[in-house]
Amino acid sequence: MKIASACIYCLKIPFVESFSHSLAKREQSDSVIVEVTTESGVSGFGEGVPRPYVTGETREASVECIRNRLLPTILGTDLDRIDVGHALADIDRLLPEPTRDGNVVWNASRCAVELAIVDCLFRSHSLSVSQALPPTSQTVRYSGVIAAGERAAIEKMAQRCKDAGIEYIKMKVSGPDDVDHVARVRDILGSSASIRLDANAAFNEETAVQFLESVRRYNIECIEQPIPRGEPADLAALRASSPIPIMADESILTIQDAEQLIQAKAVDYFNLRISKCGGLHSTLLIAQLAESAGIGIQLGCQVGETAVLSAAGRHLAAHLANLRFVEGSYGEHLLVQDISAESIVFGHGGEAPLLTGHGLGITVRKDLLDQYADEKIPVS
């Protein structure tokens, strides 16, 4: 059963409300969806979310990479020759080696194609992706996220999380004014909630330490990417003087990045995102490396991702036994409409069940792809 054709959809789905942090303010999604279809008509879907300030990929460059570098290598591939038991590794080998072109790592592009093949392969065998990622738990517990904003908006989001019974909260911060916001969120959520911060590289080493000293009294679990991506030694120096554990996000894109951060003893946690890290296989390898080194793991997500990446995240989160935090499956909490027939959104307390359907376990609605795509590119 060969892959006969593909299609690239560039989606722009409006948000219910804008989402802000120190590096960007977003009012709509910006996903690239890849569909691959076999000769017998079985389709699989993948997704990548290119971010210039993360992997260096723009949406336009990602589309060109997918269209001209990645899809030509997999069109005509006979899926019957892929061992389902080793599918992730076998599919990874089908694709060109991950490359870093200057400041660009083509991970979101690679992720979109990898997930499409994974989904298509398992659908063609009427199997779930969980066959390749056996679950270690029966549910996944997600975090709530409080975006940057004015005090009233932050209080509203904190109260919404509390009312929903969500015990794990990530809060975006960017400067000294946020000390009072952290205090107020702690007051609303109570002493038992787990609060962590995400600075999206808003500080330098000196201002980061000052800020962290100011918020340490509020029992903060960790801070994500407090300073811009640079040498591992920069994060290591900050970690040595920080009263709060440090998590790497933009600093970790590849397994080589992970190895360097571990060698430098630079951080306490890795934030792994499937699109950012290049797909399920590469994210799994980094997670295994982190666990062997005693590094805590957060499985994060991309703001505005659709049900495709959320489903992939659900499978990986259920498989990894020692995740500290999980993000994603926000669906219609953020998007005015998601693209799957089934709701992917977590329920009360942030809990969500396993996905057991064929492939990634969701049904992508092609009518919604057509509705929200501002560009559609058939490839054969």
TIBADO-606941 format. One line per field, with one value per residue (C-alpha): residue number from 1; residue in three letters; x, y, z. Coordinates in pm, whole numbers, m for minus. Layout:
<nodes>
num [NUM; ...]
residuo [ALA; ...]
u [X; ...]
v [Y; ...]
w [Z; ...]
</nodes>
This chain:
<nodes>
num [1; 2; 3; 4; 5; 6; 7; 8; 9; 10; 11; 12; 13; 14; 15; 16; 17; 18; 19; 20; 21; 22; 23; 24; 25; 26; 27; 28; 29; 30; 31; 32; 33; 34; 35; 36; 37; 38; 39; 40; 41; 42; 43; 44; 45; 46; 47; 48; 49; 50; 51; 52; 53; 54; 55; 56; 57; 58; 59; 60; 61; 62; 63; 64; 65; 66; 67; 68; 69; 70; 71; 72; 73; 74; 75; 76; 77; 78; 79; 80; 81; 82; 83; 84; 85; 86; 87; 88; 89; 90; 91; 92; 93; 94; 95; 96; 97; 98; 99; 100; 101; 102; 103; 104; 105; 106; 107; 108; 109; 110; 111; 112; 113; 114; 115; 116; 117; 118; 119; 120; 121; 122; 123; 124; 125; 126; 127; 128; 129; 130; 131; 132; 133; 134; 135; 136; 137; 138; 139; 140; 141; 142; 143; 144; 145; 146; 147; 148; 149; 150; 151; 152; 153; 154; 155; 156; 157; 158; 159; 160; 161; 162; 163; 164; 165; 166; 167; 168; 169; 170; 171; 172; 173; 174; 175; 176; 177; 178; 179; 180; 181; 182; 183; 184; 185; 186; 187; 188; 189; 190; 191; 192; 193; 194; 195; 196; 197; 198; 199; 200; 201; 202; 203; 204; 205; 206; 207; 208; 209; 210; 211; 212; 213; 214; 215; 216; 217; 218; 219; 220; 221; 222; 223; 224; 225; 226; 227; 228; 229; 230; 231; 232; 233; 234; 235; 236; 237; 238; 239; 240; 241; 242; 243; 244; 245; 246; 247; 248; 249; 250; 251; 252; 253; 254; 255; 256; 257; 258; 259; 260; 261; 262; 263; 264; 265; 266; 267; 268; 269; 270; 271; 272; 273; 274; 275; 276; 277; 278; 279; 280; 281; 282; 283; 284; 285; 286; 287; 288; 289; 290; 291; 292; 293; 294; 295; 296; 297; 298; 299; 300; 301; 302; 303; 304; 305; 306; 307; 308; 309; 310; 311; 312; 313; 314; 315; 316; 317; 318; 319; 320; 321; 322; 323; 324; 325; 326; 327; 328; 329; 330; 331; 332; 333; 334; 335; 336; 337; 338; 339; 340; 341; 342; 343; 344; 345; 346; 347; 348; 349; 350; 351; 352; 353; 354; 355; 356; 357; 358; 359; 360; 361; 362; 363; 364; 365; 366; 367; 368; 369; 370; 371; 372; 373; 374; 375; 376; 377; 378; 379; 380]
residuo [MET; LYS; ILE; ALA; SER; ALA; CYS; ILE; TYR; CYS; LEU; LYS; ILE; PRO; PHE; VAL; GLU; SER; PHE; SER; HIS; SER; LEU; ALA; LYS; ARG; GLU; GLN; SER; ASP; SER; VAL; ILE; VAL; GLU; VAL; THR; THR; GLU; SER; GLY; VAL; SER; GLY; PHE; GLY; GLU; GLY; VAL; PRO; ARG; PRO; TYR; VAL; THR; GLY; GLU; THR; ARG; GLU; ALA; SER; VAL; GLU; CYS; ILE; ARG; ASN; ARG; LEU; LEU; PRO; THR; ILE; LEU; GLY; THR; ASP; LEU; ASP; ARG; ILE; ASP; VAL; GLY; HIS; ALA; LEU; ALA; ASP; ILE; ASP; ARG; LEU; LEU; PRO; GLU; PRO; THR; ARG; ASP; GLY; ASN; VAL; VAL; TRP; ASN; ALA; SER; ARG; CYS; ALA; VAL; GLU; LEU; ALA; ILE; VAL; ASP; CYS; LEU; PHE; ARG; SER; HIS; SER; LEU; SER; VAL; SER; GLN; ALA; LEU; PRO; PRO; THR; SER; GLN; THR; VAL; ARG; TYR; SER; GLY; VAL; ILE; ALA; ALA; GLY; GLU; ARG; ALA; ALA; ILE; GLU; LYS; MET; ALA; GLN; ARG; CYS; LYS; ASP; ALA; GLY; ILE; GLU; TYR; ILE; LYS; MET; LYS; VAL; SER; GLY; PRO; ASP; ASP; VAL; ASP; HIS; VAL; ALA; ARG; VAL; ARG; ASP; ILE; LEU; GLY; SER; SER; ALA; SER; ILE; ARG; LEU; ASP; ALA; ASN; ALA; ALA; PHE; ASN; GLU; GLU; THR; ALA; VAL; GLN; PHE; LEU; GLU; SER; VAL; ARG; ARG; TYR; ASN; ILE; GLU; CYS; ILE; GLU; GLN; PRO; ILE; PRO; ARG; GLY; GLU; PRO; ALA; ASP; LEU; ALA; ALA; LEU; ARG; ALA; SER; SER; PRO; ILE; PRO; ILE; MET; ALA; ASP; GLU; SER; ILE; LEU; THR; ILE; GLN; ASP; ALA; GLU; GLN; LEU; ILE; GLN; ALA; LYS; ALA; VAL; ASP; TYR; PHE; ASN; LEU; ARG; ILE; SER; LYS; CYS; GLY; GLY; LEU; HIS; SER; THR; LEU; LEU; ILE; ALA; GLN; LEU; ALA; GLU; SER; ALA; GLY; ILE; GLY; ILE; GLN; LEU; GLY; CYS; GLN; VAL; GLY; GLU; THR; ALA; VAL; LEU; SER; ALA; ALA; GLY; ARG; HIS; LEU; ALA; ALA; HIS; LEU; ALA; ASN; LEU; ARG; PHE; VAL; GLU; GLY; SER; TYR; GLY; GLU; HIS; LEU; LEU; VAL; GLN; ASP; ILE; SER; ALA; GLU; SER; ILE; VAL; PHE; GLY; HIS; GLY; GLY; GLU; ALA; PRO; LEU; LEU; THR; GLY; HIS; GLY; LEU; GLY; ILE; THR; VAL; ARG; LYS; ASP; LEU; LEU; ASP; GLN; TYR; ALA; ASP; GLU; LYS; ILE; PRO; VAL; SER]
u [0; 191; 160; 19; m40; m27; m182; m60; m314; m211; m468; m575; m837; m944; m893; m1173; m954; m602; m309; 3; 352; 678; 763; 427; 58; m164; m525; m539; m369; m91; m64; 59; m141; m10; m239; m92; m315; m248; m342; m636; m766; m653; m549; m338; m289; 6; 66; 354; 349; 645; 766; 1050; 1155; 1162; 1287; 1353; 1089; 839; 517; 623; 963; 806; 567; 858; 1057; 764; 678; 1027; 1244; 1031; 731; 940; 1126; 811; 573; 562; 666; 512; 361; 340; 718; 712; 713; 426; 617; 904; 701; 832; 1197; 1128; 934; 1205; 1457; 1237; 1277; 1595; 1829; 1730; 1926; 2019; 2052; 2209; 1948; 1675; 1596; 1327; 1152; 795; 811; 947; 688; 397; 515; 613; 276; 88; 271; 225; m148; m184; 14; m183; m514; m425; m380; m691; m469; m414; m85; m90; 44; 373; 338; 184; 13; 142; m171; m539; m579; m368; m383; m331; m225; m406; m222; m259; m150; 20; m220; m380; m451; m826; m772; m514; m749; m1031; m816; m694; m1050; m1154; m877; m979; m1345; m1243; m1053; m719; m434; m137; m102; 154; 164; 332; 558; 784; 899; 882; 514; 432; 542; 208; 28; 196; 93; m266; m279; m143; m409; m688; m565; m474; m171; m219; m206; 113; 226; 513; 621; 719; 923; 976; 1329; 1213; 1505; 1883; 2070; 2069; 1703; 1601; 1761; 1603; 1261; 1295; 1402; 1087; 849; 1015; 782; 486; 605; 691; 775; 1008; 1057; 1068; 1327; 1397; 1678; 1729; 1865; 2243; 2524; 2435; 2681; 2450; 2164; 2405; 2525; 2167; 2074; 2361; 2224; 1851; 1628; 1382; 1445; 1508; 1335; 1471; 1232; 1363; 1712; 1625; 1530; 1743; 1898; 2234; 2094; 1974; 2316; 2489; 2245; 2291; 2669; 2665; 2426; 2230; 1869; 1636; 1363; 1318; 1004; 953; 704; 637; 638; 939; 1139; 1064; 795; 706; 1023; 1273; 1070; 1061; 1440; 1501; 1257; 1442; 1774; 1634; 1500; 1833; 2004; 1758; 1609; 1238; 1012; 724; 538; 435; 238; 221; m27; m310; m228; m523; m655; m389; m94; m312; m387; m20; 56; m211; m53; 299; 186; 7; 318; 577; 556; 750; 614; 602; 372; 155; 12; m220; m567; m699; m912; m1218; m1090; m873; m989; m1332; m1351; m1116; m1079; m1174; m1519; m1449; m1369; m1010; m1058; m973; m1242; m1274; m945; m758; m822; m859; m903; m685; m750; m826; m942; m739; m430; m396; m750; m934; m1137; m1016; m1298; m1179; m1463; m1310; m964; m1107; m1295; m994; m714; m589; m360; m406; m129; m184; 135; 163]
v [0; 303; 671; 816; 1183; 1454; 1791; 2082; 2302; 2631; 2702; 3024; 2947; 3248; 3231; 3275; 3544; 3661; 3488; 3683; 3625; 3817; 3705; 3722; 3806; 3573; 3600; 3300; 2967; 2931; 2555; 2360; 2040; 1763; 1495; 1185; 942; 587; 428; 263; 595; 579; 924; 1029; 1377; 1547; 1895; 2129; 2479; 2679; 2959; 3188; 3256; 2883; 2671; 2962; 2836; 3075; 2929; 3001; 2840; 2539; 2486; 2501; 2252; 2010; 2046; 2034; 1844; 1612; 1495; 1394; 1145; 967; 974; 623; 466; 121; 128; m252; m257; m67; m283; m159; m274; m36; 218; 539; 452; 317; 630; 850; 677; 741; 1116; 1312; 1356; 1653; 1958; 2291; 2562; 2849; 2944; 2728; 2374; 2218; 2041; 2168; 2073; 1729; 1677; 1747; 1485; 1227; 1243; 1217; 895; 756; 829; 683; 368; 278; 361; 133; m152; m55; m3; 273; 461; 335; 7; 192; 397; 161; 367; 355; 525; 532; 910; 1219; 1520; 1855; 2195; 2523; 2823; 3188; 3423; 3756; 4048; 4302; 4215; 4169; 3927; 3729; 3704; 3588; 3313; 3201; 3179; 2986; 2732; 2699; 2649; 2379; 2192; 2226; 2170; 2244; 2598; 2767; 3145; 3371; 3641; 3907; 4158; 4303; 4399; 4029; 3976; 4116; 3907; 3590; 3679; 3731; 3405; 3217; 3381; 3276; 2920; 2847; 2683; 2336; 2434; 2375; 2700; 2732; 3034; 3083; 3391; 3317; 3459; 3795; 3840; 3853; 3668; 3961; 4054; 3687; 3630; 3948; 3841; 3484; 3605; 3820; 3533; 3246; 3300; 3193; 2833; 2828; 2487; 2617; 2888; 2809; 2971; 3279; 3404; 3396; 3088; 3093; 2874; 2604; 2771; 3074; 2867; 2678; 3006; 3116; 2781; 2809; 3136; 3077; 3000; 2828; 2529; 2612; 2460; 2481; 2541; 2740; 2617; 2255; 2166; 1858; 1564; 1738; 2037; 1799; 1636; 1974; 2097; 1776; 1794; 2156; 2072; 2369; 2294; 2090; 2033; 2003; 2133; 1900; 1992; 1749; 2010; 2193; 1870; 1725; 1463; 1173; 973; 1249; 1378; 1028; 993; 1322; 1221; 892; 1076; 1324; 1048; 866; 1193; 1271; 1569; 1634; 1642; 1865; 1767; 2104; 2221; 2500; 2782; 2730; 2373; 2171; 1830; 1658; 1764; 1737; 1373; 1297; 1463; 1256; 932; 1038; 1172; 846; 650; 843; 725; 1002; 1324; 1608; 1839; 1807; 2082; 2071; 1954; 2308; 2280; 2503; 2661; 2862; 2791; 2901; 2557; 2259; 2039; 1698; 1544; 1444; 1693; 1663; 1901; 1778; 1770; 1870; 1864; 1866; 1493; 1335; 972; 766; 782; 435; 494; 404; 608; 909; 839; 1140; 1204; 1513; 1699; 1795; 2046; 2238; 2215; 2375; 2635; 2754; 2705; 3024; 2813; 2456; 2287; 1943; 1740; 1422]
w [0; m128; m42; m362; m286; m24; 52; 265; 446; 606; 877; 1043; 1307; 1518; 1895; 2143; 2300; 2228; 2399; 2497; 2635; 2619; 2263; 2087; 2097; 1897; 1789; 1555; 1492; 1238; 1186; 886; 833; 607; 466; 302; 112; m4; m336; m161; m26; 339; 464; 761; 905; 1070; 1206; 1267; 1415; 1283; 1507; 1394; 1756; 1841; 1549; 1315; 1069; 917; 785; 427; 471; 641; 350; 105; 312; 330; m36; m187; 64; 274; 72; m235; m15; 106; m192; m332; m1; 50; 400; 401; 432; 763; 1075; 1292; 1600; 1517; 1324; 1483; 1424; 1074; 971; 1117; 890; 585; 627; 554; 849; 1067; 958; 1113; 850; 1040; 1299; 1143; 1259; 1037; 1323; 1280; 912; 989; 1262; 1026; 777; 1039; 1214; 883; 795; 1147; 1137; 786; 867; 1177; 1010; 720; 971; 1174; 1478; 1733; 1764; 2123; 1978; 1928; 2249; 2508; 2780; 3136; 3273; 3186; 3198; 3133; 3365; 3193; 3323; 3289; 3145; 3246; 2969; 3020; 3057; 3283; 3646; 3593; 3303; 3501; 3799; 3570; 3420; 3762; 3893; 3583; 3648; 4012; 3922; 3675; 3947; 3768; 4013; 3785; 3651; 3428; 3437; 3181; 3328; 3182; 3445; 3798; 3765; 3755; 4116; 4231; 3968; 4099; 4453; 4346; 4150; 4452; 4668; 4428; 4372; 4733; 4887; 4736; 4367; 4172; 4008; 3763; 3561; 3198; 3108; 2737; 2769; 2912; 3157; 3166; 3440; 3683; 3644; 3646; 3986; 4124; 4000; 4127; 4470; 4476; 4393; 4580; 4880; 4664; 4636; 4266; 4117; 3844; 3583; 3213; 2985; 3200; 2972; 2594; 2423; 2424; 2552; 2807; 3044; 3061; 3199; 3425; 3579; 3638; 3787; 4035; 4172; 4131; 4431; 4194; 3958; 3593; 3287; 2933; 2644; 2347; 2443; 2360; 2004; 1931; 2111; 2073; 2263; 2534; 2563; 2596; 2862; 3061; 3036; 3157; 3443; 3314; 3405; 3624; 3363; 2988; 2819; 2523; 2252; 1971; 1695; 1838; 1878; 1533; 1591; 1816; 1762; 1834; 2131; 2276; 2239; 2420; 2696; 2745; 2763; 3015; 3236; 3237; 3343; 3620; 3436; 3496; 3190; 3090; 2774; 2640; 2338; 2082; 2136; 1889; 1792; 1663; 1762; 1547; 1764; 2075; 1992; 1935; 2269; 2444; 2323; 2423; 2761; 2841; 2741; 2943; 3301; 3473; 3329; 3580; 3384; 3072; 2852; 2552; 2448; 2487; 2174; 2196; 2517; 2277; 1918; 1799; 1636; 1628; 1320; 1463; 1479; 1839; 2114; 2232; 2527; 2877; 3144; 3509; 3696; 3366; 3317; 2974; 2867; 2637; 2264; 2132; 1775; 1468; 1392; 1620; 1740; 1596; 1281; 1097; 924; 578; 545; 835; 680; 368; 572; 774; 521; 363; 143; 15; m184; m344; m396; m602]
</nodes>
